[in-house]
């Protein structure tokens, strides 16, 4: 019931853009596996094998840390409304922090947000679809503005302090790479 593709088709791109939520999965060579739900205006399909995802500040920073150790990432979308479908994109990613020159260029693809922490430039090498017949039907109500309001209230300096307190190390005590931003 599943199919594999070497790139994202136009139909699959449209499906991705219609979804209100997606999930990011990563794992280092050792330690915990991380799966995170993501939403808001944080992902763009740039071409058939390239996705840019903007990671907003949160309580953990697992993805950035995992990619230092093992450069592999999976993004997954489920149709919670309409025709059932699960779509996964597998690949590798470059991590750009706010001090990297590539960050500003890629960040300009998204609405302004003080909480922008990293950008992940993902090279997709496998797309897999499956039926999604067991995924429940759920109605999307609205985006939450809590994180945006929180980051606006913190301001850039407050966000850096939060990174220092909560985002320098992952759950397994490994570096996330954000210390280079804090120390500048």
C-alpha distance (Angstrom), angle and dihedral (degrees) to the residues before:
residue distance angle dihedral
X1 . . .
X2 3.79 . .
X3 3.78 130.8 .
X4 3.81 131.0 -159.6
X5 3.79 128.4 -146.3
X6 3.81 134.2 179.9
X7 3.82 93.3 -137.1
X8 3.81 144.4 16.9
X9 3.80 112.3 -87.0
X10 3.79 122.8 -145.0
X11 3.81 90.2 -106.9
X12 3.82 90.5 51.3
X13 3.84 91.2 48.2
X14 3.81 89.8 53.9
X15 3.82 90.1 49.3
X16 3.83 90.9 50.7
X17 3.80 92.1 49.8
X18 3.82 91.8 50.4
X19 3.81 94.7 56.4
X20 3.82 120.0 98.3
X21 3.81 93.4 -157.4
X22 3.78 138.8 30.7
X23 3.79 134.3 178.1
X24 3.81 129.5 -128.9
X25 3.80 120.6 -152.8
X26 3.82 125.9 -169.0
X27 3.79 138.9 153.1
X28 3.78 134.7 -172.3
X29 3.80 119.5 -134.2
X30 3.81 87.5 -92.4
X31 3.79 133.4 15.9
X32 3.74 133.9 36.7
X33 3.80 127.5 -6.6
X34 3.81 113.1 -129.7
X35 3.80 128.4 -148.5
X36 3.80 117.2 178.6
X37 3.81 131.7 -177.0
X38 3.81 114.1 -132.6
X39 3.75 133.6 -173.7
X40 3.78 144.8 145.3
X41 3.78 119.5 76.2
X42 3.82 95.8 -35.5
X43 3.81 110.0 117.8
X44 3.81 136.5 60.9
X45 3.79 128.9 -178.3
X46 3.82 101.9 -142.1
X47 3.79 97.4 -179.7
X48 3.79 141.6 -23.8
X49 3.81 92.8 -67.7
X50 3.81 104.2 23.8
X51 3.80 131.7 77.6
X52 3.80 127.1 172.8
X53 3.78 117.3 -154.3
X54 3.81 122.7 -173.1
X55 3.78 112.1 -148.2
X56 3.78 115.0 -149.0
X57 3.80 124.3 -150.4
X58 3.77 113.8 -82.5
X59 3.77 140.5 155.5
X60 3.80 93.3 -83.1
X61 3.79 136.7 34.6
X62 3.78 103.3 -161.0
X63 3.81 100.2 140.4
X64 3.81 95.0 58.1
X65 3.79 91.4 48.4
X66 3.80 94.7 46.3
X67 3.81 92.8 51.1
X68 3.82 90.4 56.2
X69 3.80 89.0 59.1
X70 3.81 102.8 32.6
X71 3.80 118.5 11.7
X72 3.79 100.8 -144.4
X73 3.78 130.6 112.1
X74 3.80 138.1 175.9
X75 3.79 125.9 -158.1
X76 3.81 119.0 -165.2
X77 3.79 133.7 -168.7
X78 3.82 126.6 -172.4
X79 3.78 126.0 -164.9
X80 3.79 103.9 -124.2
X81 3.82 89.5 170.4
X82 3.79 130.3 39.8
X83 3.79 125.9 -2.3
X84 3.84 111.8 13.5
X85 3.80 116.9 -108.7
X86 3.79 140.7 145.0
X87 3.80 116.8 -158.6
X88 3.81 125.5 -172.7
X89 3.80 128.5 -173.0
X90 3.80 116.5 -160.4
X91 3.78 124.6 -165.8
X92 3.77 150.0 98.7
X93 3.79 130.8 -70.9
X94 3.78 143.4 -149.8
X95 3.80 113.4 -142.3
X96 3.80 118.2 -141.2
X97 3.80 121.7 -169.3
X98 3.81 126.1 -159.7
X99 3.83 90.0 -94.7
X100 3.83 93.5 56.2
X101 3.81 117.0 96.2
X102 3.83 91.4 -131.1
X103 3.80 90.6 57.8
X104 3.83 96.4 72.7
X105 3.79 93.5 46.8
X106 3.81 93.8 50.4
X107 3.80 94.4 37.6
X108 3.81 89.1 58.6
X109 3.83 87.0 70.9
X110 3.81 88.9 71.3
X111 3.82 137.2 55.5
X112 3.81 114.1 -88.3
X113 3.82 113.7 -85.0
X114 3.84 127.6 169.9
X115 3.79 88.6 -151.2
X116 3.82 95.7 64.3
X117 3.80 102.4 129.7
X118 3.80 107.0 167.3
X119 3.76 140.8 -8.5
X120 3.78 120.8 -138.2
X121 3.80 116.2 -153.0
X122 3.80 101.5 -159.0
X123 3.78 124.6 -160.4
X124 3.80 107.2 -156.3
X125 3.81 115.8 -148.2
X126 3.81 99.6 166.7
X127 3.80 134.1 30.6
X128 3.79 118.7 -169.0
X129 3.78 127.9 -173.1
X130 3.77 127.6 -168.8
X131 3.79 135.2 179.1
X132 3.80 102.8 -95.8
X133 3.80 90.0 -156.6
X134 3.84 91.8 144.4
X135 3.83 95.8 47.9
X136 3.81 107.8 109.1
X137 3.79 122.6 -118.2
X138 3.80 109.6 -112.2
X139 3.79 131.5 171.7
X140 3.81 119.0 -126.4
X141 3.79 110.0 -130.2
X142 3.81 106.2 178.9
X143 3.77 147.2 -53.0
X144 3.80 117.7 -84.8
X145 3.80 116.6 -121.9
X146 3.82 95.9 -166.2
X147 3.83 96.1 102.0
X148 3.82 93.3 46.0
X149 3.81 91.7 49.1
X150 3.82 91.0 46.6
X151 3.83 93.3 51.2
X152 3.82 91.9 45.0
X153 3.80 89.6 52.3
X154 3.83 92.6 47.6
X155 3.81 93.9 49.5
X156 3.81 123.6 -157.9
X157 3.83 95.1 -63.9
X158 3.80 92.0 47.6
X159 3.80 90.6 49.3
X160 3.83 90.8 52.7
X161 3.80 89.6 51.2
X162 3.80 89.6 50.7
X163 3.82 90.4 50.3
X164 3.81 88.9 51.9
X165 3.80 91.3 51.1
X166 3.83 100.9 39.3
X167 3.83 112.8 12.1
X168 3.84 110.2 47.1
X169 3.82 94.8 85.9
X170 3.77 130.7 31.4
X171 3.81 126.3 -132.4
X172 3.81 90.5 -81.7
X173 3.83 93.2 50.8
X174 3.83 95.1 -104.9
X175 3.81 124.9 138.4
X176 3.80 119.4 -94.6
X177 3.83 93.9 -163.6
X178 3.80 92.8 -120.6
X179 3.81 91.9 111.0
X180 3.82 88.4 80.9
X181 3.81 88.4 63.5
X182 3.80 95.0 45.4
X183 3.80 92.5 50.2
X184 3.81 94.8 53.8
